[in-house]
Amino acid sequence: MTIRWTDAASTPINPPGTGEVPLADAEARLARLTARVQADLHTLRHPETEWMAGRTGPDGEAMLDVLIAGAGQGGLAVAGQLIRERVSNILLIDKAPRGREGVWNDFGRMPVIRSPKQYPGPDQGIPSLTYEHWHRAKFGDADWDAVEFVPIPPWIDYLNWVRETLALPVQNDTELVGIEPGEECLRVTLATPAGQVQRHVRRLVLATGHDGTGKWDLPEMLAHLPREVCARAADDIDFAALAGKRVAVLGVGASSGDNAICALEAGARELVMFCRRDTHRRQQVYRWCITAGFLRHFNDLDDAWRWRFMQRILNIRMGMPPETWKRMAEFEAFRLETNCDWHAVRAAAGGGVEIETNRGRFTADFIISGTGHDQDVHARAELAPLADEIALWADRYTPPAELADERLARYPYLSKDFAFTEKVPGRAPWIGRIHDFTFGPTMSFGPSGCSISTLRLTVPMLVAGVTRGLFTEDVEAHWQDLLDYPNMIP
């Protein structure tokens, strides 16, 4: 079960009550807002001419134009934009039950969205569809003014409202488990409660999150430890079981801090966070990236410039937000060990673990590894069979020796439409039907699929890539449609 911060130990980040107590007439106010969204969509409907012709798959069944794997905030944003572009023969799938989709119902254990509250999300640039308008409708203007950062529970409710308001076709309890080439399409295998089924789709969008083209990292020195004494920050951790225990946290990023606070609030007797540098990072470098110039045009740079930028950005990494550090540091059971690099970890004879570092030995009952995620298309079950066909940055660009970085070289090398490219040109052209909107596009496009603050700019870019492919491969049909078009001159 995911546990998030409570207000038990220190002053809450938001003033009491913000985003918690709906107005007495909230239901009626939200109904009016929903109607306003529908009216705005109607006003913005041009061009409203349908242009997609239905296709039949090799199995004789109707083929989907687009399948979106993942119905979190990114998947919802892509689906809404596609429908506005008159690509409505789509389906979103999510392995989670309804209402439990996305990072905020999983490992996102912070109490608030870290982005400033005014940042847009899956609203497609429609003011009435923004979180701000939803919050004002449900909780009132004064409550919105009091909010500094958006609390997680109402954000989840907002995403559910977006799904309902846009009538997005979502199939829950359904997981993408296989991808194969078909005749001018992809044949995907989906695991459902009723068993596995196959569908034929023209385009596939991966909106499967931070580890969508990789895995959550666990250092080799920890891999041999039993689950009872070690977990990754993204794992389902039983924090209640850590009451009275000694907890060691490896890493000082935001997720490490979130997990540390959960353990401290659950009653950990001692929590030690380990940093190999002399201090934890304080730079919020992704905030620098959030400009229209960078997000729209980073992909227009040549490989050398893109590598140079991302080698700098990804190696600075994101510092722990000040509010996270402040909240964690208020616990007497917490301490930070700097200049402390782990060398080896082993199970202790009397239970728990022993950690050998450059500064001596530490003991703990439980380890939380906050070392982030790693790009590895072979690590994803649905991508592993085709991983050898996916071009990586290592296959396309060799940086100067001083900028060499194996971690960055493992990112997929994407085309202008966010699609995978062939490792060997001509061997697997069908790979270009798969569009990546996970953390994988970071090297090719900068921050994109896994960040609320980038959705306004990156979703239209992805959708334009999808519609470009759908239109150009049907060019002969569109030409014939033009020839058959009636003469409109009186």
LINHUVEN-V584906 format. One record per backbone hydrogen bond with DSSP energy under -1.0 kcal/mol. NH is the residue of the N-H (numbers start at 1). CO is the residue of the C=O. If there is no record, write none. Layout:
nh->(NH,NH)
co->(CO,CO)
This chain:
nh->(5,18,20,21,23,26,29,30,31,32,33,34,35,36,37,38,39,40,41,42,43,44,45,57,60,63,64,65,66,67,68,69,70,76,77,78,79,80,81,82,83,84,85,86,87,90,91,92,93,94,100,105,106,108,109,113,119,123,126,129,130,134,135,136,137,138,139,140,144,145,146,147,152,155,156,157,158,159,160,161,162,163,164,165,166,168,170,171,173,174,175,177,178,180,182,184,186,187,188,189,190,191,192,195,197,199,201,202,203,204,205,206,207,212,214,215,217,222,225,229,231,233,235,237,239,242,243,244,245,247,248,249,250,251,257,258,259,260,261,262,263,264,265,266,267,268,269,270,271,272,273,274,275,287,291,295,296,297,298,300,301,306,307,308,309,310,311,312,313,314,316,317,319,320,325,326,327,328,329,331,334,335,337,339,340,343,344,346,348,351,353,354,355,356,357,358,360,362,364,365,366,367,368,369,370,374,376,379,384,386,387,389,390,391,393,394,395,396,397,403,404,409,411,413,415,418,420,423,427,431,432,433,434,435,436,437,439,442,445,446,454,455,457,458,459,462,463,464,465,466,467,468,469,470,471,472,473,474,475,478,479,480,481,482,483,484,485)
co->(109,15,17,17,138,23,25,26,27,28,29,30,31,32,33,34,35,36,37,38,39,40,42,61,57,55,200,89,89,203,91,205,93,72,73,74,75,76,77,78,79,80,81,83,82,88,66,169,68,171,97,102,103,103,107,150,116,121,123,126,127,130,131,132,133,134,135,136,140,141,142,143,111,151,152,153,154,155,156,157,158,159,160,161,162,163,168,92,96,94,191,189,189,187,185,182,201,180,199,178,197,175,195,192,190,188,186,64,65,433,67,435,69,209,211,374,372,219,222,226,367,369,232,235,237,239,240,267,242,270,366,272,368,274,253,254,255,256,257,258,259,260,261,262,264,263,245,245,333,247,335,249,337,284,289,291,292,293,294,297,298,302,303,304,305,306,307,308,309,310,312,313,283,281,321,322,323,324,325,328,331,271,273,277,275,356,356,354,352,348,364,346,362,344,360,341,357,355,353,246,246,229,248,231,250,215,213,376,380,383,384,386,387,421,411,409,392,393,393,400,401,405,408,391,419,415,434,389,424,428,429,430,431,204,418,206,209,439,441,442,451,452,454,454,455,458,459,460,461,462,463,464,465,466,467,468,469,471,472,474,475,476,477,478,479,480,482)
